[in-house]
Amino acid sequence: MNRTKQLHAQGQSIWLDYIRRNFVVEGELRKLIEEDDLTGITSNPTIFDEAIARGDEYENAIQRAAERNLSADETYTEIAIADVQMAADEFREVFERTKGADGYVSLEVSPHLAYDTEGTVKQARELWERVARPNVFIKIPGTAEGIPAIRRAIAEGININITLLFGLNRYREVTEAFLAGLEDRVSAGQSIERVASVASFFLSRIDLLVDPRLEEIARQNRGLAAKAQRLRGKTAIACAKEAYQIYKKVFASERFRRLAVRGVRTQRVLWASTSTKNPQERDVRYVEPLIGPDTINTMPRKTLDAFRDHGDPTPRLEENLDEACTVLRELGEVGVDLDAVSDQLEKQGVEKFNQPFDHLHEELQRKLSHLTVGR
């Protein structure tokens, strides 16, 4: 059996971290759904920048936007919504067959709203209403300002993908926001049966930041050198394994059981940023150790192809839990503050999305201006 299909037997869904119009229109997405059991898609500003600003399949859409005197922001929103709608329609059968457990496509609020609770809620509501598909997630970053926005959006019945999660303490806040939002909705006499959410942990960026710090510690402190070197490359997987234990505890609680009887599902953990940045390391290193039930792995196409070719679909998510706990403890012992790490990564993550988002809008404005002048 196809290795990616075997992941479903372990309870893990495979989503693709990629979207563009021709990919859907020309049947590539349908092929992955049928051959790999792909059950979802995530998008982000970087992906849309690469697709819209650097591709040519959107020229007709941009031409029509120019004829209607749309702004760059309005043009982007129309294009992104249309792409998400087309992809969501491709996954609709998966969504119906799994009774809403899978088959989702994600669309992100502007990264410039990461520290704006009211702006996030307003745009999440607008995107949700305009996309008008039940199998869509609106992505909200898990910043301090995003937490109350998540609760309010869930209370309004909007499906939310919490993005840019790096730390365990913030993850606990995210689960609380989800549960509280559901409780708010129940108190208002509304159904929670089809309200869905996932919590997306960004993995490779954690090791990308922590490993150089460990190397510096090893160089500067001979007494800590061996321990610091031993911890290299282990932080992200240890955090993910601990996050899954938090997930199991939260969603086995009596508090959630009272909600589950009303038909709502758990807020699954999603492993994001799963491409390997170091070419000397195994290209599926953020896939194989994290295979387990009630999880999602969203992969770039290169990582999906690699796993299909040579990945091992053995479930390992709950193996070596003692080692994961040891790694997290010893990181503190050598001087790595994981809360500070997650704070830094969150800020960097927001900025890394702001840059392509702004580039995309600049390119759209340039194209729109050119077309307007040419009329």
C-alpha positions in Angstrom: 0.0 0.0 0.0 1.1 3.6 -0.7 3.0 4.8 2.4 0.9 7.9 2.7 -2.3 5.8 2.7 -0.8 3.7 5.5 -0.7 6.8 7.7 -4.5 6.9 7.7 -4.5 3.4 9.3 -2.6 5.0 12.2 -5.2 7.7 12.6 -3.1 10.5 11.0 -4.4 12.7 8.3 -2.1 14.0 5.6 -2.6 17.6 4.3 -0.6 19.5 1.8 1.0 22.8 2.6 0.5 24.2 -0.9 -2.2 25.8 -3.1 -2.5 27.5 -6.5 -5.2 27.7 -9.1 -3.7 25.5 -11.9 -2.9 22.8 -9.3 -6.6 22.5 -8.7 -7.9 23.2 -12.2 -5.6 20.8 -14.0 -6.4 17.9 -11.7 -3.2 17.5 -9.7 -5.1 18.0 -6.4 -7.7 15.4 -7.4 -4.9 12.9 -8.2 -3.3 13.4 -4.7 -6.7 12.9 -3.1 -7.3 9.6 -4.9 -3.8 8.2 -4.9 -2.4 9.4 -1.6 -5.6 9.8 0.5 -4.8 13.5 0.9 -7.5 15.0 3.1 -6.8 18.7 3.4 -4.7 21.7 2.4 -3.1 24.6 4.3 -2.1 27.9 2.8 -0.2 30.9 4.1 0.9 34.3 2.8 4.2 32.9 1.5 2.3 30.2 -0.6 -0.1 32.8 -2.0 2.8 35.2 -2.8 4.6 32.4 -4.8 1.4 31.5 -6.6 -0.1 34.9 -7.4 2.8 37.3 -7.6 5.2 34.9 -9.3 2.8 32.9 -11.5 1.0 33.7 -14.7 -2.3 31.7 -14.2 -3.8 34.7 -12.4 -3.4 37.3 -15.1 -7.0 37.0 -16.3 -8.3 37.4 -12.7 -6.0 40.5 -12.2 -7.3 41.9 -15.5 -10.9 41.6 -14.4 -10.0 43.2 -11.1 -8.4 46.1 -12.9 -11.5 46.6 -15.0 -13.5 46.9 -11.8 -11.0 49.2 -10.2 -10.4 46.9 -7.3 -7.5 47.6 -4.9 -4.6 45.3 -4.5 -6.1 44.1 -1.2 -9.5 43.4 -2.7 -7.9 41.6 -5.7 -5.9 39.4 -3.4 -8.9 38.5 -1.3 -11.0 37.6 -4.3 -8.3 35.4 -5.8 -7.5 33.7 -2.5 -11.2 33.0 -1.7 -11.8 31.6 -5.2 -8.8 29.3 -4.9 -9.9 28.1 -1.4 -13.5 27.6 -2.6 -12.3 25.4 -5.5 -10.0 23.3 -3.3 -12.8 23.0 -0.6 -15.1 21.7 -3.3 -12.6 19.1 -4.3 -12.5 17.9 -0.6 -16.2 18.1 -0.1 -16.7 14.3 -0.6 -14.0 13.7 2.1 -15.7 16.1 4.4 -19.1 14.4 4.0 -17.7 10.9 4.2 -15.9 11.6 7.4 -18.8 13.5 8.8 -16.8 16.7 9.2 -13.7 15.1 10.7 -11.5 15.9 7.6 -11.5 17.4 4.2 -10.6 21.0 5.1 -8.8 23.9 3.4 -7.3 26.8 5.4 -7.3 30.5 4.6 -5.3 32.9 6.8 -6.3 36.4 8.2 -3.8 39.1 7.4 -0.6 38.6 9.3 -0.7 42.4 10.1 -3.6 41.6 12.4 -1.5 39.2 14.6 -1.6 41.7 17.5 -5.1 43.1 16.8 -7.9 41.1 18.5 -10.8 43.1 17.1 -9.3 43.3 13.6 -8.7 39.5 13.6 -12.3 38.7 14.7 -13.7 41.1 12.1 -11.7 39.7 9.2 -12.2 36.0 10.3 -15.9 36.7 10.2 -15.8 38.3 6.8 -13.6 35.6 5.3 -15.8 32.8 6.7 -18.9 34.4 5.3 -17.4 35.1 1.9 -15.9 31.7 1.4 -19.2 30.1 2.4 -18.0 26.5 2.7 -18.4 24.3 5.7 -15.0 22.6 5.2 -12.8 25.7 5.5 -10.6 26.8 8.4 -9.8 30.4 9.0 -6.3 30.6 10.3 -5.6 32.8 13.3 -2.1 33.1 14.9 -1.7 31.9 18.4 -0.4 35.2 19.7 -1.6 36.6 23.1 -4.0 38.9 21.1 -5.1 35.9 19.0 -6.3 33.9 22.0 -9.4 35.9 22.7 -10.1 36.2 19.0 -10.0 32.4 18.7 -12.5 32.1 21.6 -14.9 34.6 20.0 -14.6 33.1 16.6 -15.3 29.6 17.9 -18.3 31.0 19.8 -19.6 32.4 16.5 -19.3 28.9 14.9 -16.3 29.7 12.7 -13.9 26.9 12.1 -10.4 27.9 13.3 -6.9 26.7 12.5 -4.6 28.2 15.1 -1.3 28.9 13.5 2.2 29.9 14.5 2.3 27.7 17.7 5.8 27.1 19.1 5.4 26.7 22.9 3.6 24.4 25.2 2.3 27.1 27.5 0.7 28.9 24.6 -0.8 25.6 23.4 -2.5 25.2 26.7 -4.0 28.7 26.3 -5.2 27.6 22.8 -7.0 24.6 24.1 -8.6 26.7 26.8 -9.8 29.2 24.2 -11.3 26.4 22.1 -13.2 24.9 25.1 -14.3 28.3 26.4 -15.6 29.3 22.9 -17.6 26.1 22.7 -19.1 26.7 26.1 -20.0 30.2 25.2 -21.8 28.9 22.1 -23.7 26.3 24.2 -24.7 29.0 26.7 -26.1 31.0 23.8 -28.3 28.0 22.9 -26.4 27.3 19.6 -25.2 24.0 18.2 -21.5 23.0 18.3 -21.8 19.8 16.3 -20.0 21.1 13.2 -17.6 23.6 14.9 -14.1 22.4 14.1 -10.6 23.5 15.1 -7.0 22.4 14.8 -3.8 23.6 16.6 -0.8 23.9 14.3 2.7 23.4 15.8 5.6 24.8 13.7 8.4 22.3 14.2 11.5 22.7 12.1 11.8 26.4 13.0 12.2 25.4 16.7 15.3 23.3 16.0 16.6 25.9 13.6 16.7 28.4 16.4 17.7 26.2 19.3 20.5 24.1 17.7 22.8 27.1 17.1 22.3 28.1 20.7 23.2 24.6 21.9 26.4 24.8 19.8 27.3 28.1 21.3 26.7 26.7 24.8 28.9 23.8 24.0 31.7 26.1 22.8 31.6 28.4 25.8 31.0 25.9 28.6 33.1 22.7 28.6 31.1 21.4 31.5 27.8 21.6 29.5 29.3 20.7 26.2 28.4 17.0 26.1 24.9 17.6 27.2 24.3 20.5 24.8 25.6 18.5 21.9 23.4 15.5 22.8 20.4 17.8 22.7 20.9 19.0 19.2 18.1 18.3 16.8 15.8 17.0 19.6 13.8 20.0 20.8 11.0 20.2 18.2 10.2 16.5 18.4 10.2 16.5 22.2 7.9 19.5 22.3 5.5 17.8 19.8 5.4 14.6 21.9 4.7 16.6 25.0 2.0 18.6 23.2 0.3 15.4 22.2 0.2 14.3 25.9 -1.4 17.6 26.8 -3.9 17.1 24.0 -4.8 13.7 25.3 -5.3 15.0 28.8 -7.4 18.0 27.8 -9.7 16.1 25.6 -10.1 13.2 28.0 -11.4 15.6 30.6 -14.9 15.7 32.0 -15.1 19.3 30.8 -14.7 18.2 27.2 -16.9 15.1 27.6 -19.8 17.4 28.5 -19.2 19.1 25.1 -18.5 16.0 23.2 -22.0 14.6 23.9 -23.3 17.5 21.8 -21.4 16.2 18.8 -18.2 18.3 18.7 -14.9 16.8 17.9 -11.5 17.3 19.6 -9.2 20.1 18.5 -6.6 18.0 16.7 -2.9 18.8 16.8 -1.4 19.5 13.4 2.3 19.2 12.7 3.4 22.1 10.4 6.8 23.4 9.2 7.7 19.7 8.6 10.3 20.1 5.8 13.8 19.4 6.8 16.0 22.5 6.6 19.4 20.6 7.1 20.2 18.6 3.9 22.4 16.3 6.0 19.4 15.1 8.0 16.7 12.7 6.9 14.1 14.5 4.8 11.2 13.0 6.7 12.5 13.6 10.2 9.5 15.7 11.1 7.1 13.1 9.8 8.2 9.6 11.0 8.6 10.3 14.8 5.1 12.0 15.0 2.8 9.4 13.5 -0.1 8.8 15.8 -3.9 8.9 16.1 -6.0 12.1 16.0 -3.1 14.1 14.4 -2.5 15.8 11.1 0.8 16.4 9.3 0.7 19.1 6.7 3.6 18.7 4.3 5.2 20.7 1.5 5.0 18.7 -1.8 8.7 17.8 -1.6 8.2 16.2 1.9 5.1 14.4 0.8 6.9 13.0 -2.2 9.8 11.9 0.0 7.5 10.1 2.5 5.7 8.4 -0.3 9.1 7.2 -1.7 10.9 6.0 1.5 9.0 7.0 4.6 8.3 4.5 7.4 4.6 4.7 8.5 5.2 3.0 11.9 3.4 4.9 14.7 6.0 6.4 17.0 4.3 9.4 18.6 4.1 7.9 22.0 7.4 6.1 21.9 10.3 7.4 24.1 8.1 9.8 26.1 10.6 9.6 29.0 13.3 10.7 26.7 11.2 13.6 25.5 10.6 14.8 29.0 14.4 14.5 29.7 15.2 16.6 26.7 12.8 19.4 27.8 14.3 19.3 31.3 17.9 19.3 30.2 17.3 22.2 27.8 16.6 24.3 30.9 19.6 22.9 32.7 22.0 24.0 29.9 20.3 27.5 29.8 17.8 27.3 26.9 14.6 29.0 28.0 11.8 27.4 25.8 9.3 30.2 26.7 11.7 32.8 25.4 12.4 30.6 22.4 8.7 30.4 21.6 8.2 34.1 22.0 11.1 34.9 19.6 9.8 32.4 17.1 6.3 33.8 17.3 7.6 37.3 16.5 9.8 36.0 13.7 6.9 34.0 12.3 4.6 37.0 12.1 7.3 39.0 10.4 8.1 36.1 8.0 4.4 36.1 6.9 4.2 40.0 6.8 7.1 40.2 4.2 5.6 37.9 1.5 2.1 39.3 2.2 3.4 42.9 1.6 5.4 41.7 -1.5 2.3 40.1 -2.9 0.3 43.3 -2.5 3.1 45.4 -4.0 3.2 43.1 -7.1 -0.6 43.2 -7.4 -0.6 47.0 -7.1 2.0 47.2 -9.8 0.1 44.9 -12.2 -3.2 46.7 -11.5 -1.7 50.1 -12.2 -0.1 48.9 -15.4 -3.4 47.4 -16.6 -5.3 50.6 -15.6 -2.9 52.8 -17.4 -3.0 50.6 -20.5 -6.8 50.8 -20.8 
